[in-house]
Amino acid sequence: MKKVRLLISLLLLAILTLGLSSCKFSLGSFEKIQYKDADKYTVGDGALEREVSRIEIDWICGDIRIVRGEVSAITFSEQSAATLDEKHRLHYYLDGDTLRLKCAKSGTRALNFPLKTLTVTVPEGVELDIVEINSVSANIRVEEQKIDNLFVDTVSGNAEIGVSLAGTLDLKTVSGNTAIALDGTANKVELESVSGDLTLVGNAKNLFSESVSGTLALMLDGCPQNLECESVSGNIHLSLPEGSGFRLEYDTTSGDLECEFSTRKVGEEYIAGDGLASFEIETTSGDLKITARR
């Protein structure tokens, strides 16, 4: 039942994510970009004159880059091989301590949209509380950022994310490969993927993942307190430090378990070491491999 729910929910995600949270498209015809407070937005590139704690990005067709740089304030700019009229240019709104970046003027048609690259440059030493990225047909690259909480929703695009993060990472992706490198220990990581491979390197206290049609590789620097993974039509590779202790409940339909840790079976659970960490993993048409990193 849980696997069926997983498949349905993720397929619904593939449809519903087309309506971005702040930069919504008409689901019926996928015609126009719409967002509220459109009259408060400024056109073009910019540099902030005051600090912000939150950045929200809604983007289609192209690339999104968040990088570190030798700048005195957060700057943002777009590049395109196309000649852009005003309605197709970057629009931004500084709403209190929140910077909102939109790919175009509200009301602009989304069909045949020009390819554009958005670059956000963050000064060295600046740490952001929240970053939200919503994208369609755009690749995402986040480089060496200090962010407390990162939320990513993407359809049809690859993502490379490198962050120092203590709070939450929430990523939902449809039709794209994702590579994540975490510096430090995140409190919670939630990953949902349809049709794409996903690799996570780093550490999290609580880790939750759901995937359909793609491999999942979790290369962890420490043993999470809680781990829950569900996969349909894809293998899971979990790498843990040698000596990790966990209690694993594994349920599979057409899948095999390979584990390098010495375990003992108690009821339906496999117990390694002190068994303090709680793991629940389900696979359908996919194998689970657990390796010990020395």
Buried (B, 14 or more C-beta within 10 A) or exposed (E): EEBEEBBEBBEEBBEBBBBBEBBBBEEEEEBBBBBEEBEEBEBEBBEBEEEBBBBBBBBBBBBBBBBBEEBEBBBBBBBBEEEBEEBBBBBBBBBEEBBBBBBBBBEBBBEEBBBBBBBBBBBEEBEBBBBBBBBBBBBBBBBBBBBBBBBBBBBBBBBBBBBBBBBBBBBBBBBBBBBBBBBEBBBBBBBBBBBBBBBBBBBBBBBBBBBBBBBBBBBBBBBBEBBBBBBBBBBBBBBBEEEBBBBBBBBBEEBEBEBBBEBEEEEEBBBBBEBEBBBBBBBBBBBBBBBBEE
